[in-house]
Amino acid sequence: MAVVAGTTKAYNTVGQAEDVHDIIYDISPTETPMLTMAKRKKASAVLHQWQTDALASASSTNAQIEGDDASFATATPTTMLTNYTQISRKTVIVSQTADAVRHYGRSSELARLVTKYGKELKRDIEATLVSSNISTAGASHVSARQSAGFGAMVVNRVFGSGTGTNTTSTVPGYAGGVWVLPTDGTAATFVEADLKDALEAAWTDGGMPSVIMTNSRQKKRISAFAGATAFDGFGVAQGKAQGVVIGGVDVYVSDYSDAGHKVVLNRYMSQSAVYCVDPDHVFVAWLRPIKDEPLAKTGDAEKRQLIGEWTFGCDNPDAHAQIRSLT
């Protein structure tokens, strides 16, 4: 059909209103499993310290001669462990004009950025907790203090073999007052025998690691273990059974836990490690909880910093285990 001459069309009108969704779409993940799981404690110095102890091995030959005089062995002292606090920060600066003009999806640009950077700060802390970072005291005006992560602190280490014949290291990564990372083995494929050995190592020491924390790659390998089974009643609706494909494992049941071990995905973990975590024995100690602090005004802009000081700890590293050197 022909368009009548003189018709005003949208192509040539002036002053059309913008068509913009009044919302900002952000699907960036914000879950922080280790930070959420860890107990919250208070730190009072930049060097946070705690002690561990262990009972002597049980003896089946503790039989004494009747009337014998007592003898005494030297008692083993407690072990002092430490970790340094780490300062984590995000900074924001927004001109007053940028905060005054109208924006779609938010009433204040400053508030949007403070909220956004607060989420980023939590993710940074989570990434440190599940890292293999070593601890360092730092140096004035040169380098920052740094908290060790789970990978450096856990002493029960199984190095992936790909064959089920594992090398287990129980040599502590703590030496000279700092956590150091031992040398890993040759990279190999993660197999179920590795996980069983790690859980056994923690259980033998007295730990009950109810959480298996892993990245996406090793999670797929857990889901492919030969014994994986699905819940029989899954997918029944309105009297008609529906076909359902089960492609994941949420709980791993081993010889070392009647309740099983919850398999938790962590986006910030190395692809070459799997952690067996006892939630009762991990903590984050805060010297300064995260605060939103206004900074001194020096011009036509608002300045903020989100800052906190904290440290991570496994109050008894023997309660946990990890599998490392995975392809």
N, C-alpha and C positions, 0 to 999 in steps of 0.2 A: 504494500500500500504506500501511497505517496504521503509525505509530510506536508501539511498545509503551510504555505509560505507565511513567514512572520512568526512561526511558533517559537516561543522562548524555550530553550532546552538547557539541561543541567550543564552541558558542555561550555556554555558561554555566560552563565550567571556569575556574579561577583558577590563575595561575602558569605560563601557557604561555610557552615559550621563544620568543624572537624568531627569525624566519627572515630573516637578512640575509646577503647574499653577503660573504664575507670577502676582498673585493678592491675596489679603487676604480677605476672605469672613467674614464679620461681620454684623449680622442683629440686633444687640442690638439697641433698640429704643433710639432716641435722642430728640424727641419732648418734649418741656417744655411749656405746655399751659398757666400756671399761670404766669411764668416769661415772656413769650412773650406778654401776654395780659396786664400786669401791666405797668403803666406809669413809666418812668425813671426819677428819681430826684437826686439832689445832697445833700449829707449829709456833715456837716462841724464839727461834733463832734461825739463821741462815743454814746452819748445819743441824739437821734433824737426826736424832739418834734413838735407837731402840735396841733391846737385848733379846737374844734367843738362848734357849737351853735345850738339852735333849737328855733323855734317860739312857743309862748304859744298856747295852744289848742284854736281852734276857738270857739267863744261864740255866741249863738243865743239870748242872753239876754243883749247885750251891748246897753242899752237904758238909757239915762241920763235925769235928771230933768232940765227943762229950767231954766237958770239963776243960776244953781248950781255952787258952787266953786269947783275948781279942787282938787282932792286928788291924792296922788302919792304912787305907790307900789315900793318896792325895786327891782331894776333890777337884773335879774339872770346873774351871770358872765359866761364867756365862760368856757369850760372844756378843760384842758390841758391833752393831751395824749402823751405817749412816747414809744419808743422802743429802744433797744440797738443794736448797730452794731455787726455783727458776722464776724469773720475772717474765710474764707474757703480756703483750700490749698490742693494742690497735689504736690508731690515731685518726681523728676526723677534723677537717677544716672546711667550712661552708661559708661563702660570702653571705652577708645579710640580704643582699638582693636575691640571690638564688633561693634563699629560704622564704622570701616574702612573695615571690611570684607564684601564681596558681599552677599546680601540676596535677596531671591525672594520676590517680591511684594512690595518692598520699596527701596529707594535709601539710606536712613539713618535710623538706628534704633532709634537714638535720636529724629529725627523728627516724627517718627511713634508714639513714646510714648508721646511726648508733645501733639500731636493732640489727641490721645486717652484719655489722662488724662484731657485735656481741656473739652472734651465732658462729662467725668465723673463728673467733677466739676460742670458743669451746671446742671446735673441731681441731684447732691447733694443739690444744692440750691433750685431746684424745689421741691424736697422732703421736705425740710424745710418749704417752703412757704405754702404747702398744709397740713402741719402737725398740730397737736394740741400742739406743743411745747410751753411751757411758756417762758417768757422773764426772763433773769437773768443778773445781773451786773457783774457776775464773781468775781474772787478774784486774786490778783497778785500772780503768781507762783503756784496757786492752781487749779483754774477752769477758763474756757473760758467764755467770754460774749456770750450770745445767744439771737437771735431774736425770738420773738413769731411768731407762724404761724397763718394761717387763722382760724383754729379750736378754738384757744384760744381767738381770737380778736373779733369774731362776736357775738353780744349780742342777736340777735333774734334766739333762739334755739327751735326747735321742737323735742321732744323726741318721736321716733317711738313707736306707740301703737299697730299697727296691727289691730286696730278696727276702725280707723278714729276718735277716741276721743283722742285728743292730749293734752299734757301738754306743754305750751309754756313758756320759761324762757326768760325774758328781763333784768335779773340782770346782769350788766356788769361784764366781767371777769377781769376788771382793778381795782386793789386795791393796795394802798401803793406804787405806782410808777411802778408796774410791772403787766404783764398780767398773770392771774392765771386761771386754768381750773376748771370750776364748775363740781360738781358731775353729772354724766350721769344717765339716768333712766334705768329701766329694759330693756334688749335687746328684740326687737320685730321685726316682719316682716315689711318691707317698703311697705306702701300702698299709693295710689294716694292722699288720704285725707291729709297725712303728707306733701306732696309737696305743695298742695294748701294752707295749713295753713302757711307754710314757706314763700311762695311767697306773701301771704296776709300781713304777718307781716312786710316784707320789704317794700311793697307798702304803707302800712299805715304810715310808718315813712318817706316816701318820696323817697325811693329807686326805681330803675327800673332794677332789676336783669335780664339781657338779656341772661345770661349764666347759665345753670345748669351743674355743673361739678361733675363727678361721676366716680366711679371705674367700672370694668367690671361686678361685681355681681349685683350691684344696677341698672346698665344700662339695664340689662336683665329684671329687674322688671319693669322699665319704659316702655320698649318695649312691655310688656305684659299688660299694662293698657287697660281697656276695650274699650276706645275710639280710640285706635290706628288705623289709616287708611293709605292707600298707594296712591301714585300719579297714576291716571287712565291711563296716557299715557306711563307708564313705559314699556319697553321691546318691542316696535314696531319697526321692521326693515324690509326694502324692501317690504312694503305692507303686511307683514305677522306678526300677533301678536304672540309673544313668551310667553310661560308660565314662570312667574317669581314669586318666593316666597319672600315676604317682611318680614324680621324677625327683623327689627330694627326701632327705632324712632330717627330721627335727630333733630326734632323741636317739642317742646311741646307748644301748644297754651292754654293759661289760660285766666281768666277774667282780669288779671292784665297786659296784654301786647297785643296790636293789632298785633304786628309783631311776637309774639311768643318768646320762650326762646330756644336758641340753646343748644342742649345736647352735651357736650364735654367729651370725655373719658380722664381720667388722670391715668396713670399707677402707680403713686406714692401715691395716696390717700389711706386712710384707707378704708377697705371694710365695715366699719360700719357707714359711713357718706355720705351725699350728700350736696353739696354746691350750693347755689343760689347767683351768683356773679354779681354785677354791675361793669362792667369794668372801668367805669369812676371814681371809688372810691377805687382802689387798686394801690399801687405804690411800687417800690423798689428804695430806696435811697442809692446811692453808695458813701461811704467815699473814697474808693480806688477801681477803676475799676480793673477788672482782668488783671494781667500782667504776662508775661513769663519772669522771672528774672534769669539770670545766677548767681550761687552762687560761693563763693570763691573756687578756685582750690587748692586742697591739695594733689593730687596724680594723677595717670594715669587714670583719669575718668572725664567726664563732669557732672556737677550738675546743675539742674534747679529746680525752684519752680514756680508753677502757683498759684497765690495768689490774693485774693480780699477781700474787707471789705464792708459790705452792711447791710441794714436792711429792713424789710418789714413793710408795713403799710396799714391799711384800713382807709383812711382819715376821713371817717365817718362810723363807724361800723354799724350804723342803716340802711345803704343802702343795706345791705346783709342779708342773713339768712342761716341757716343750719339745716339739719335733722341729729340727732345723735341717738346712741343706737340702731342701726339696726343690725339684725342678718345677 
